[in-house]
Every structure is written in C-alpha cells, then in structure tokens.
Amino acid sequence: MKIIESSRQVLVCQNRTCRKESAAKVLAAFQKLSPSEVEVVASSCLGQCGNGPMVLVLPEEVWYSGVCQEEVAAITEQHLRGGKPVERMLYRKFHRLSH
C-alpha cells in the first residue's frame, strides 16, 4: 500500500469547546474550498481551549483562532493558495503583529 503524503495540512479542532463554536462548519468549509493538494484534517484538541475554533496550518505552524465559516475563504485564497497568512486573523498568543 502506498501512502500519499500531502506537504500541507489544515488541522481544524473538533473537540468540545471548538465544536460549540461551530467548528464543524469551519471544517466543512475548508473541505469544500481548500486546494486538492492540501489535506484537511478534523483534529482532536489543539490545546488552546476557549479561543476556537482553532485552525493550524502545517508545516508552517500558522495558527488561526476564533475562525468562523465565513472567514475560511480568505484563509484559503490568501494563505493556502497565495502563500501569505491572513495577519488580522492570526492567533496572537503565537504570532505577533509585524508592523
């Protein structure tokens, strides 16, 4: 059996707290909109409870917090297709503003 590994992944937390914040809708939006070469993964807890839905883009280790379904298109176009993280949506605990 050959395992095909995607070089990029989008992890969308599906644990309790994030699910209460509509993480399932965020996951579905990423599954619908993401480029085919990007693997979208329903993840377990990412350890940032209370800031969700949490989204982690690998291998870059770019974190997004409080992502809503309507914001997935911006992340998909600007970051996944364009290579530039959406700065206004970054999780400030791990990413500082680059002013």
C-alpha positions as CSV (number, residue, x, y, z in Angstrom):
1,M,0.0,0.0,0.0
2,K,1.4,3.4,-1.0
3,I,0.8,6.3,1.4
4,I,0.5,9.6,-0.3
5,E,1.5,12.4,2.0
6,S,0.4,16.0,1.4
7,S,3.0,18.5,2.1
8,R,0.5,20.8,3.7
9,Q,-2.3,20.2,6.2
10,V,-5.0,22.2,7.7
11,L,-6.0,21.0,11.2
12,V,-9.4,22.1,12.4
13,C,-10.1,21.3,16.1
14,Q,-13.2,19.3,16.6
15,N,-13.1,19.0,20.4
16,R,-15.9,20.0,22.7
17,T,-15.2,23.7,23.1
18,C,-14.5,24.4,19.4
19,R,-17.5,22.3,18.3
20,K,-19.7,24.6,20.5
21,E,-18.3,27.5,18.4
22,S,-19.3,25.9,15.1
23,A,-16.0,24.1,14.3
24,A,-17.9,21.5,12.3
25,K,-19.0,24.2,9.8
26,V,-15.4,25.6,9.6
27,L,-14.1,22.1,8.9
28,A,-16.8,21.6,6.2
29,A,-15.9,24.9,4.6
30,F,-12.2,24.0,4.5
31,Q,-13.0,20.6,3.0
32,K,-15.0,22.4,0.3
33,L,-12.7,25.3,-0.5
34,S,-9.2,24.1,0.0
35,P,-6.9,23.2,-2.9
36,S,-6.7,19.5,-3.6
37,E,-3.0,19.3,-2.6
38,V,-3.9,20.5,0.9
39,E,-5.1,17.8,3.3
40,V,-7.8,19.0,5.6
41,V,-7.9,17.1,9.0
42,A,-10.5,17.0,11.7
43,S,-8.2,17.2,14.7
44,S,-8.6,16.5,18.3
45,C,-7.9,19.2,20.9
46,L,-5.1,21.6,19.9
47,G,-4.6,22.7,23.5
48,Q,-6.0,26.2,23.1
49,C,-9.4,25.8,24.5
50,G,-11.6,28.9,24.7
51,N,-10.0,30.6,21.7
52,G,-11.7,28.5,19.0
53,P,-12.5,27.3,16.6
54,M,-8.7,26.8,16.3
55,V,-7.1,26.1,12.9
56,L,-3.4,25.1,12.5
57,V,-1.7,25.2,9.0
58,L,1.2,22.9,8.7
59,P,4.1,22.7,8.1
60,E,4.3,26.5,8.5
61,E,2.8,26.2,12.0
62,V,0.5,29.2,11.4
63,W,-2.3,29.4,14.0
64,Y,-5.7,31.0,13.5
65,S,-8.2,31.5,16.4
66,G,-11.9,32.1,16.5
67,V,-12.3,31.2,12.9
68,C,-15.8,31.3,11.5
69,Q,-17.2,29.7,8.5
70,E,-17.3,32.9,6.5
71,E,-13.5,33.5,7.1
72,V,-12.4,30.2,5.5
73,A,-12.5,31.6,2.0
74,A,-10.0,34.4,3.0
75,I,-7.6,31.8,4.6
76,T,-7.9,29.5,1.6
77,E,-7.3,32.2,-1.0
78,Q,-4.6,34.3,0.7
79,H,-2.8,31.7,2.7
80,L,-3.3,28.3,1.1
81,R,-3.3,29.5,-2.5
82,G,-1.3,32.7,-2.1
83,G,1.2,31.7,0.5
84,K,0.6,34.8,2.7
85,P,-1.1,34.3,6.1
86,V,-4.1,36.4,6.9
87,E,-2.5,38.6,9.5
88,R,-5.7,40.1,11.0
89,M,-6.9,36.6,11.9
90,L,-3.7,35.1,13.4
91,Y,-3.7,33.8,16.9
92,R,-1.9,36.5,18.9
93,K,-0.6,34.1,21.5
94,F,1.8,32.6,18.9
95,H,2.0,35.3,16.3
96,R,2.9,39.0,16.8
97,L,1.9,41.8,14.5
98,S,4.6,42.6,12.0
99,H,4.3,46.4,12.0
